[in-house]
Amino acid sequence: MKSQIEKSNFGSKTWLEIRRSISHLIYPDHCLICELELLKDASAICSFCEAEMHFTHFEKYTEPTELDKLFWGRIKITGTFALLFFEKGKSTQKILHALKYKSNPVVGVEFGEEIAKRIKSMNQFNDLDALIPVPIHPKKAFIRGYNQSEQIAKGMANVLAIPVDTHFLKKQEHTESQTKRGRFDRWDNVADNFVLRKQFKKPKHIAIIDDVITTGATIEALVRSIHKNYPEIRVSIISLALTK
Ligand SMILES: [Zn+2]
């Protein structure tokens, strides 16, 4: 595989492909991430944002990555991947902001496709049979118009031809102590109450798709609840960004 460092540089082939595919969409005259005005023949992502992108290059690691180590001793994981390192003030923060607060689902799809291209060569993901986005509060999804992790999963599905399953995880009824908390608090504390819907065909290896991983607490709770009910299902974790 060609060096990803070369590819991630400004003017690289990978990003040229992305530019071509999104340049005709929502903001053709402004950078999709920072809204800087672009030259007519320029891309949808400006050169400043592109130069600032901090790729993890985890797809080239032969040793365990920071993300692997984050879950050591906590939960059993088959494979992990994150595309970018998240650092405050850098472009990854702007990407996540564009994805979550600017009604820009296309950002998620495009970065999802980039994730898929990079994990294609990784053996630990070669038998994935479902992509499962981390659920968000229904009110947030309604206001935003979409679940950002689902958009990332959709982009991955375009490249990998693996189905996105948004019905797999079902929220259990609140316990009494949870109903006393605020509505959003309750949702954040409810991750360990997810259960799997009974499916006609049970997947063997699923990937949980997230937008950004910091402590890994939500993921840990999700995986624990999955393994509590279905210890035989293997679980991988794939995120757009990882907090450094
Ligand atoms: Zn920009």
Boltz pocket constraint, residues with backbone or C-beta under 6 A from the ligand:
constraints:
  - pocket:
      binder: B
      contacts: [[A, 31], [A, 32], [A, 33], [A, 34], [A, 35], [A, 36], [A, 45], [A, 46], [A, 47], [A, 48], [A, 49], [A, 50]]
      max_distance: 6.0
